[in-house]
């Protein structure tokens, strides 16, 4: 089998890029295109011009748009070869797209005359990719620029990655209606406050940290800023980062200017974020993406790409994970279907799906980190050569979009009803037991929470802790707590 298209470019030019999800080959055993899990097989007779430009055109036609490989290849392909191919096929769809991409990615100009007539072609095929609904027409090559982002940060999402049912709008409407069903204004206020608290504790729990009361309050205040007016920019993000990090020594004044990395328990580098020397440029592109709701109006796509793009870029030395999850809320609150001041407890669901979340992050971090050339030093890795920022700039976000949709679905359909049922069950148990027993309210509240968190029973350890109370009293508190939470119809953990 002989590699074609992108893989041919990678092999011929020795490109340092992340591995392709599917590799195209010619195979004498097939007589038509066949797709497998990891390969695209073509018959040996497939039409392809045996040159770098020929393989690039083939890839654009048959394999989609891989901006990372194309950007890397353009460092080696002389622009004159593009000009020559365009002169041979002036109306060729894929050479026109290639020429447009060369100018778009490099910021330079090809010395060719603009096309005076002819139909326009989409940069990204709209039947395969989620694209900007109002593309910008480039008359020079007759190409419609329908990319979701810009050359500094342009995530790519295939349409098949976006679940159609239930839609994000349907889920957010369900969340709104569930909260609206709480006709008691005080219960509604407490329910919203509980969602904020749950999201805060879960965001810290994901990083195996239990926040102090002060940190908890600061993060709640941070969440309340989700959706606030104004542009997302460096100064705004620095202010958020300063509000949530552990201490003043971790507070940043700007995006980082040094390389950082993550290590596993053995001290081995598990992830290199984007190179520091290119970070400012990439973050300006990322800022443009999250602020431009016209090129990417789908909030699910924008939330996933912006939030995961942020955590992969890792623009600060500390606080990136919590800010990444905050940004999900920030984008979702742009929906008119959510009442101001409410949120969807995404982190609460992620904290219950840590293996899936970790696998998602690893699916990006592991192949990207292998592109770095480094050696171990006394105080950390010493970078010999970085791959540049293109693997981070051109995020292929199919997995991230599908994951976020699933987390939002679980949050709306399971987590919010469960948290509201908890409040109802707690209120009913507290009201009845407070009438029956003259106990300090803090003790009664703690006992209800302990019993509920322990599947309706008070552990022997806790019974000894409250040994000053008669056994009959503890038994009664246990019984009432079970009954009231059962009556609240609390959904089981998924």
C-alpha positions in Angstrom: 0.0 0.0 0.0 1.2 3.5 -0.9 0.3 6.6 1.2 -1.6 9.3 -0.5 -2.7 12.9 0.2 -1.8 14.2 3.6 0.2 11.1 4.7 2.3 11.5 1.5 3.0 15.1 2.4 3.9 14.1 6.0 6.3 11.4 4.8 7.9 13.3 1.9 8.4 16.6 3.9 9.1 15.0 7.3 6.4 17.1 8.9 6.2 17.2 12.7 2.4 17.0 13.1 0.0 15.0 15.1 -0.9 11.6 13.5 -3.8 11.5 11.1 -7.0 9.9 12.4 -7.3 8.2 9.0 -4.6 7.5 6.5 -5.2 7.3 2.7 -3.6 4.5 0.8 -3.8 2.9 -2.6 -4.6 -0.8 -2.4 -4.6 -3.2 -5.3 -7.2 -5.3 -3.6 -10.0 -2.7 -3.8 -11.8 -1.3 -6.8 -13.5 1.6 -5.2 -13.0 3.8 -2.1 -13.3 2.0 1.2 -13.2 3.6 4.6 -12.2 1.7 7.7 -11.6 2.8 11.3 -8.1 4.0 10.6 -7.7 4.0 6.8 -9.1 5.3 3.5 -8.4 2.8 0.7 -8.4 3.7 -2.9 -7.8 1.5 -6.0 -4.4 1.7 -7.6 -5.9 3.3 -10.6 -7.1 6.4 -8.6 -6.4 9.6 -10.4 -3.7 11.7 -8.7 -0.9 13.9 -10.0 2.4 12.6 -8.5 3.6 15.9 -7.0 3.3 17.7 -3.7 0.6 20.0 -5.1 -1.1 17.0 -6.6 -1.2 15.2 -3.3 -2.5 18.4 -1.6 -5.3 18.7 -4.1 -6.1 15.0 -3.6 -6.2 15.5 0.1 -8.5 18.5 -0.1 -10.9 16.6 -2.4 -10.9 13.3 -0.5 -9.7 13.8 3.1 -11.2 17.1 4.1 -9.3 20.1 5.4 -6.4 19.4 7.8 -5.1 22.9 8.6 -2.3 21.6 10.7 -0.8 19.5 7.9 -1.4 22.1 5.3 0.2 24.9 7.4 3.2 22.7 8.0 3.5 21.7 4.4 3.4 25.4 3.2 6.7 25.9 5.0 8.3 23.6 2.4 6.2 24.0 -0.7 7.5 27.0 -2.9 4.6 29.4 -3.7 5.7 29.3 -7.3 4.4 25.7 -7.6 1.0 26.8 -6.5 1.1 29.7 -9.0 2.1 27.3 -11.8 -0.6 24.7 -10.9 -3.2 27.5 -10.9 -2.1 28.6 -14.3 -2.6 25.1 -15.6 -6.0 24.7 -13.9 -7.3 28.3 -13.4 -10.8 27.1 -12.6 -9.8 24.0 -10.5 -11.7 23.9 -7.3 -9.0 22.4 -5.1 -6.0 24.4 -6.3 -8.0 27.6 -5.7 -8.7 26.5 -2.2 -5.1 25.6 -1.7 -4.0 29.1 -3.0 -6.5 30.8 -0.7 -5.2 28.8 2.2 -1.6 29.7 1.4 -2.4 33.4 1.6 -4.7 32.9 4.6 -2.2 30.9 6.7 1.1 32.7 5.7 -0.2 36.2 5.6 1.6 36.7 2.3 0.4 37.3 -1.3 0.6 35.0 -4.3 1.5 36.9 -7.5 -1.5 36.0 -9.6 -4.2 38.0 -11.2 -7.6 37.9 -9.5 -10.3 35.7 -11.2 -12.7 37.9 -13.2 -15.5 35.3 -13.4 -16.6 31.9 -12.4 -18.5 30.3 -9.5 -17.4 30.4 -5.9 -16.3 27.4 -3.9 -16.5 26.8 -0.2 -13.3 26.6 1.8 -14.8 23.9 4.1 -17.4 21.7 2.4 -20.7 22.5 4.2 -22.1 19.0 4.0 -19.2 17.7 6.1 -18.2 20.6 8.4 -20.0 23.0 10.7 -19.2 26.3 9.0 -19.7 30.0 9.4 -23.3 30.7 8.2 -22.3 34.0 6.6 -19.0 33.3 4.8 -16.7 36.1 3.5 -16.2 36.0 -0.3 -12.6 36.2 -1.5 -12.9 37.3 -5.1 -9.2 36.7 -5.9 -9.7 32.9 -6.0 -13.5 32.8 -5.9 -13.4 31.1 -2.5 -16.0 31.5 0.3 -14.2 31.7 3.6 -16.5 29.9 5.9 -13.9 28.9 8.5 -15.1 29.1 12.2 -12.1 31.1 13.2 -9.0 32.9 12.0 -5.5 31.9 11.1 -4.3 32.3 14.7 -7.0 30.1 16.1 -9.4 28.1 13.9 -11.1 25.0 15.4 -12.5 22.5 13.0 -15.8 20.6 13.7 -17.4 17.9 11.6 -21.2 18.0 11.4 -21.5 14.4 12.5 -20.0 15.4 15.9 -22.9 17.6 16.8 -25.8 15.6 18.2 -29.1 16.6 16.7 -31.3 15.4 19.5 -31.8 16.8 22.0 -30.5 20.1 20.6 -28.8 22.5 22.9 -31.8 24.9 22.7 -34.1 22.1 23.8 -31.8 21.3 26.8 -31.5 24.9 27.9 -35.3 25.3 27.6 -35.8 22.2 29.7 -33.4 23.7 32.4 -35.3 27.0 32.3 -38.7 25.2 32.7 -37.5 23.0 35.5 -36.4 26.0 37.5 -39.5 28.0 36.6 -41.6 25.2 38.0 -40.4 26.3 41.5 -43.2 28.7 42.1 -41.9 29.6 45.6 -39.5 32.6 45.0 -37.4 31.7 48.1 -37.0 28.1 47.0 -36.1 29.3 43.5 -33.4 31.6 45.0 -32.0 28.8 47.1 -32.1 26.4 44.1 -30.0 28.8 42.0 -27.6 29.4 44.9 -27.3 25.6 45.4 -26.4 25.2 41.7 -23.7 27.8 42.0 -22.3 26.1 45.1 -22.4 22.6 43.5 -20.6 23.9 40.4 -18.0 25.6 42.6 -17.2 22.5 44.7 -17.3 20.2 41.7 -14.8 22.4 39.7 -12.3 22.2 42.6 -13.1 18.5 43.1 -12.1 17.7 39.5 -8.6 18.9 40.5 -8.7 16.9 43.8 -8.9 20.1 45.8 -11.3 21.0 48.6 -11.7 24.8 48.6 -11.6 26.9 51.8 -14.7 29.0 52.5 -12.9 32.0 51.1 -11.9 30.3 47.9 -15.4 28.9 47.6 -17.0 32.3 47.9 -14.6 33.8 45.4 -15.4 31.1 42.8 -19.1 31.6 43.3 -18.6 35.3 42.7 -16.6 34.4 39.6 -19.5 32.2 38.3 -21.9 35.1 38.8 -19.8 37.0 36.3 -20.5 34.5 33.5 -22.1 36.2 30.6 -21.2 39.7 31.8 -21.1 42.3 29.0 -17.8 43.2 27.3 -15.1 41.5 25.3 -13.2 38.5 26.5 -9.6 39.8 26.5 -6.3 39.4 28.4 -7.1 42.0 31.1 -10.5 40.4 31.8 -9.0 36.9 32.0 -6.1 38.1 34.2 -8.7 39.5 36.6 -10.5 36.2 36.8 -7.3 34.2 37.2 -6.3 36.5 40.1 -9.6 35.8 41.8 -9.4 32.0 41.9 -5.7 31.0 42.3 -4.4 29.6 45.6 -2.2 32.6 46.7 -0.9 36.0 45.5 2.4 34.3 44.3 0.3 32.5 41.7 -1.5 35.6 40.4 -0.6 36.6 36.9 -0.2 40.0 35.3 -0.5 38.8 31.8 -0.5 35.6 29.7 2.5 33.5 30.5 5.9 34.3 29.0 7.6 31.0 30.0 7.0 27.4 29.1 4.9 25.3 31.5 4.1 21.7 31.5 2.1 19.0 33.4 3.7 16.0 35.0 2.3 12.6 36.0 2.9 10.9 39.4 6.3 9.6 38.2 7.5 13.0 37.2 7.2 12.3 33.5 5.9 15.2 31.3 2.3 14.4 30.4 1.5 17.6 28.5 3.2 20.5 27.0 0.8 23.4 26.4 1.3 25.9 23.5 4.9 27.3 23.2 5.3 30.5 25.2 7.0 32.4 22.3 3.9 32.1 20.2 1.2 32.3 22.9 0.3 36.0 22.7 -0.4 35.7 18.9 -2.5 32.5 19.4 -4.5 34.0 22.3 -5.4 37.0 20.2 -6.8 34.6 17.7 -8.6 32.7 20.5 -10.1 36.0 21.9 -11.4 36.8 18.4 -13.0 33.4 18.1 -14.9 33.6 21.5 -16.0 37.2 20.9 -17.2 36.7 17.4 -20.7 35.1 17.6 -21.4 35.6 13.9 -18.8 33.2 12.5 -19.7 30.5 15.1 -23.3 31.2 16.4 -23.8 27.6 17.6 -23.3 28.0 21.4 -22.5 24.3 21.9 -19.7 24.4 19.3 -18.4 27.8 20.5 -18.4 26.7 24.2 -16.6 23.5 23.5 -14.0 25.0 21.2 -13.4 28.1 23.3 -13.2 26.2 26.6 -11.1 23.3 25.5 -9.0 25.4 23.3 -8.2 27.6 26.3 -7.2 24.7 28.5 -5.0 23.2 25.8 -3.3 26.6 25.3 -2.9 26.9 29.1 -2.2 30.7 29.0 -1.5 30.9 32.7 0.7 29.0 35.1 -2.2 28.3 37.5 -6.0 28.3 37.3 -6.4 27.2 33.7 -8.7 24.2 34.5 -11.2 26.2 36.6 -11.2 29.0 34.0 -11.8 26.5 31.2 -14.9 25.2 33.0 -16.0 28.8 33.8 -15.8 29.7 30.1 -18.3 26.9 29.3 -20.8 28.8 31.6 -19.8 32.1 30.1 -20.7 31.0 26.6 -23.9 29.2 27.6 -25.3 32.2 29.4 -25.4 34.0 26.0 -28.5 31.9 25.2 -31.8 33.8 25.6 -33.3 30.6 26.9 -31.5 30.8 30.2 -32.7 33.2 32.8 -30.1 35.7 33.9 -28.2 34.5 36.9 -28.8 30.8 36.3 -26.3 28.2 35.1 -26.1 24.5 34.1 -24.1 22.5 36.5 -21.6 21.1 34.0 -18.7 20.6 36.4 -21.0 18.7 38.8 -21.5 16.1 36.0 -17.9 16.2 34.8 -16.8 15.3 38.4 -18.9 12.1 38.1 -17.3 11.3 34.8 -13.7 11.9 35.5 -12.3 8.8 33.6 -14.1 10.0 30.4 -13.0 13.6 31.0 -9.4 12.5 31.6 -9.5 10.3 28.4 -10.7 13.3 26.4 -7.9 15.5 27.6 -5.4 12.8 27.1 -6.6 12.2 23.5 -5.3 15.7 22.7 -2.3 16.0 25.1 -0.6 12.7 24.4 -0.1 13.0 20.7 0.8 16.7 20.9 3.3 16.2 23.6 5.2 13.5 21.5 5.9 16.3 19.0 8.2 18.1 21.5 11.9 17.3 21.7 13.2 17.7 25.2 15.4 16.1 27.9 15.0 15.9 31.6 16.7 18.6 33.7 17.2 19.1 37.4 14.2 21.4 37.7 12.1 20.2 34.9 12.3 19.5 31.2 14.7 21.3 29.0 13.1 22.0 25.6 15.4 21.3 22.6 12.8 21.9 19.9 9.0 22.7 20.1 6.5 21.9 17.3 5.2 25.4 17.2 1.6 26.2 17.9 -0.3 24.8 14.9 -1.5 21.7 16.7 -3.1 23.9 19.3 -4.4 26.6 16.8 -6.2 24.2 14.6 -8.0 22.1 17.2 -10.0 19.2 15.7 -12.8 19.5 18.2 -15.2 16.7 17.3 -14.7 14.8 20.6 -14.9 18.0 22.7 -18.2 19.0 21.1 -19.8 15.6 21.6 -18.5 15.4 25.2 -19.8 18.7 26.2 -23.2 17.9 24.7 -23.4 14.8 26.8 -22.4 16.6 30.0 -25.0 19.3 29.4 -27.6 16.7 28.7 -26.8 14.8 32.0 -26.7 18.1 33.9 -30.2 19.1 32.6 -31.9 15.8 32.7 -30.4 14.3 35.8 -28.3 16.7 37.9 -30.7 19.7 38.1 -33.7 17.5 39.0 -31.6 15.7 41.6 -30.4 18.9 43.2 -33.9 20.3 43.3 -35.2 17.1 44.8 -32.4 17.2 47.4 -33.5 20.7 48.5 -37.2 19.7 48.7 -36.3 16.5 50.7 -33.9 18.4 53.0 -36.5 21.2 53.7 -39.3 18.7 54.5 -37.1 16.6 56.8 -35.7 19.7 58.6 -39.2 21.2 59.0 -40.7 18.0 60.5 -37.7 17.2 62.7 -37.3 20.7 63.9 -40.9 20.5 65.2 -40.3 17.2 66.9 -37.0 17.8 68.6 -35.4 20.8 70.3 -31.9 20.3 68.7 -29.4 22.9 67.6 -30.2 23.7 64.0 -26.6 23.1 62.9 -26.6 19.6 64.4 -30.0 18.7 62.8 -28.8 20.0 59.5 -25.6 18.0 59.7 -27.4 14.8 60.7 -29.8 15.1 57.7 -26.9 15.6 55.3 -24.9 12.8 56.8 -27.9 10.4 56.5 -28.7 11.3 53.0 -25.1 11.1 51.8 -24.9 7.6 53.3 -27.9 6.2 51.5 -30.4 6.9 54.3 -28.5 5.6 57.3 -26.3 7.1 59.9 -23.0 5.3 60.2 -21.7 3.8 63.4 -19.0 6.4 63.5 -21.5 9.3 63.3 -23.7 7.6 65.9 -20.8 7.6 68.3 -20.1 11.2 67.4 -23.6 12.1 68.4 -23.7 9.6 71.3 -25.1 12.3 73.6 -28.4 11.8 71.8 -30.7 8.9 72.6 -30.7 6.1 70.1 -34.4 6.5 69.6 -33.8 10.1 68.5 -31.2 9.2 66.0 -33.4 6.4 64.7 -36.3 8.8 64.3 -34.1 11.4 62.5 -32.9 8.6 60.2 -36.4 7.4 59.5 -37.8 10.9 58.7 -34.9 11.8 56.5 -35.4 8.6 54.4 -39.1 9.2 54.1 -38.8 12.8 53.1 -36.1 12.2 50.5 -38.1 9.3 49.1 -41.2 11.5 48.9 -39.1 14.1 47.1 -38.6 11.5 44.3 -34.8 12.1 44.2 -33.4 10.6 41.0 -30.8 7.9 41.4 -27.2 8.6 40.5 -26.5 7.8 36.9 
